[in-house]
């Protein structure tokens, strides 16, 4: 096994990965082995080993360092700036998972103040290369712009982009069913929000619910409650929509035979 050129923390990590499992270490009173050797907790020790690997330039190691710090943030929060720096490097070097993670973290404001435009640029970079989760969240990012913007052009552009990314997932047989169905739900809700008279939205939601997507079924139940309130307030436009929803639920739960 070739070990030349590897840092001391990496070598010690390799050694520890070869020792007995945690339960065995606990029985022997050795669960704090890294701390006894270097005065570090197991998480701190593994972080240093991963940081050495990332510093050697491998994009996957840079991305995985960020994942590790994010997962152990309660203990490694002070190391987050370093992890973000490596994540940005990996994203700039074309690592799709890094581009997705950076875009989503910026969109949600998990690592820095929310930056929708930069977030979308990273999400769409990964999405354009086929990253299906990035495609889903690119649609989500544009839907947020649609809901929050007051500029008509920005709204129209956001709607078009959200539709593009979500519809692409719905029509792609290679996408996992749970992602495709939730994209179908989001697209259906987008169409309903744009126009309750647009049958595409209702058709998409009902089709997804019929295929076992529970979130789509819940959305339909919530929309029925909304239509019921609108009818009670005298909105006649809601009457045919409530009738359609009532018919859907009656047929859905009607006993066979």
Secondary structure as the mmCIF struct_conf table of DSSP 4:
data_model
#
loop_
_struct_conf.conf_type_id
_struct_conf.id
_struct_conf.beg_label_comp_id
_struct_conf.beg_label_asym_id
_struct_conf.beg_label_seq_id
_struct_conf.end_label_comp_id
_struct_conf.end_label_asym_id
_struct_conf.end_label_seq_id
TURN_TY1_P TURN_TY1_P1 UNK A 4 UNK A 5
HELX_RH_AL_P HELX_RH_AL_P1 UNK A 8 UNK A 18
BEND BEND1 UNK A 19 UNK A 19
HELX_LH_PP_P HELX_LH_PP_P1 UNK A 20 UNK A 21
HELX_RH_AL_P HELX_RH_AL_P2 UNK A 22 UNK A 28
TURN_TY1_P TURN_TY1_P2 UNK A 29 UNK A 29
TURN_TY1_P TURN_TY1_P3 UNK A 31 UNK A 32
HELX_RH_AL_P HELX_RH_AL_P3 UNK A 33 UNK A 38
BEND BEND2 UNK A 39 UNK A 39
HELX_RH_AL_P HELX_RH_AL_P4 UNK A 42 UNK A 55
TURN_TY1_P TURN_TY1_P4 UNK A 56 UNK A 57
HELX_RH_AL_P HELX_RH_AL_P5 UNK A 59 UNK A 71
TURN_TY1_P TURN_TY1_P5 UNK A 72 UNK A 72
HELX_RH_AL_P HELX_RH_AL_P6 UNK A 73 UNK A 76
HELX_RH_3T_P HELX_RH_3T_P1 UNK A 77 UNK A 79
HELX_RH_AL_P HELX_RH_AL_P7 UNK A 80 UNK A 92
TURN_TY1_P TURN_TY1_P6 UNK A 93 UNK A 94
HELX_RH_AL_P HELX_RH_AL_P8 UNK A 96 UNK A 108
TURN_TY1_P TURN_TY1_P7 UNK A 109 UNK A 109
BEND BEND3 UNK A 110 UNK A 113
HELX_RH_AL_P HELX_RH_AL_P9 UNK A 116 UNK A 127
TURN_TY1_P TURN_TY1_P8 UNK A 128 UNK A 130
HELX_RH_AL_P HELX_RH_AL_P10 UNK A 132 UNK A 148
HELX_RH_AL_P HELX_RH_AL_P11 UNK A 152 UNK A 170
TURN_TY1_P TURN_TY1_P9 UNK A 171 UNK A 171
TURN_TY1_P TURN_TY1_P10 UNK A 173 UNK A 174
BEND BEND4 UNK A 175 UNK A 175
HELX_RH_AL_P HELX_RH_AL_P12 UNK A 177 UNK A 194
TURN_TY1_P TURN_TY1_P11 UNK A 196 UNK A 197
HELX_RH_AL_P HELX_RH_AL_P13 UNK A 199 UNK A 210
TURN_TY1_P TURN_TY1_P12 UNK A 211 UNK A 212
HELX_RH_AL_P HELX_RH_AL_P14 UNK A 214 UNK A 232
TURN_TY1_P TURN_TY1_P13 UNK A 233 UNK A 234
TURN_TY1_P TURN_TY1_P14 UNK A 236 UNK A 236
HELX_RH_AL_P HELX_RH_AL_P15 UNK A 237 UNK A 253
BEND BEND5 UNK A 254 UNK A 254
HELX_LH_PP_P HELX_LH_PP_P2 UNK A 255 UNK A 256
#
